[in-house]
Amino acid sequence: MISKFHRYTFLVALLCISSQAGAGIFSDDEARAQIQQIETRLTQVDELLAKHDLNEKKQARTLLDLQSLIEAQNAEIRTLRGLNEELAHNLQGIEKRQRDINVDLDARLRKQEAIEHNATDKTNGTASSDAASAETRAFETAYGFYKTEHYQNAATAFQEFLRNFPQTTHAADVYYWLGFSQYVLKDYKGSLLSYKKLSAQPDTHPKLADALLNMADCQLELKDKAGAKSTLQLIVSKFPTSDAAKDAKKQLAKLK
């Protein structure tokens, strides 16, 4: 912006020039009119420069605001990515444990079916044979849904199976599969209840440690951090050499 000092210096110079040339070229009135016009133009220039400076300041503030907003959004994106990675890791762990369990349970099911078949042959009872066949068919139907990852159908079939055959020898296995199906369907309360019923079975399930680890995942999804820590600590103390205990220790470290 043109300073007042430079403006007045310029005007004085013009006055001197006009005074020297006034006799031959301009009259005093004409010279003063010319100077007034120049001064008016300089004022207009000052106003334009002032508006330009104000616009530049506004643009600078706008750019700073946009930069702050971008930085905040980037921070939020980084946080969300971290949460997604953690959830993906937890789901991968559950799926791995489930694959291992499927292999183990398939072998145990074949053994159990052979025992039931032999018991049926010995009794030669038509009624007991029909009941065993109905239970086997219902169980295989529910388990078929589960193995093909039709989890909604599997959850419904497992629940119906438990209602129809409350004394089944497959109860522990069914509660495990039911709990996993419910977890995939995001029914965390139902899944937690199924795992609790599994842990309450009179016979210790061979995959109880993994079931407890899944239970802790449900508790975390339900924002029950204290309950999850208690369950993870139980895994470490009760199954110290298991793979589930290793995972439990890692999760406990994150929850501190």
Secondary structure, 3 states (H helix, E strand, C coil): CCCHHHHHHHHHHHHHHHHHHHCCCCCHHHHHHHHHHHHHHHHHHHHHHHHHHHHHHHHHHHHHHHHHHHHHHHHHHHHHHHHHHHHHHHHHHHHHHHHHHHHHHHHHHHHHHHHHHHHHHHHCCHHHHHHHHHHHHHHHHHHHHHHCCCHHHHHHHHHHHHHHCCCCCCHHHHHHHHHHHHHHCCCHHHHHHHHHHHHCCCCCCCCHHHHHHHHHHHHHHCCCHHHHHHHHHHHHHHCCCCHHHHHHHHHHHHHC
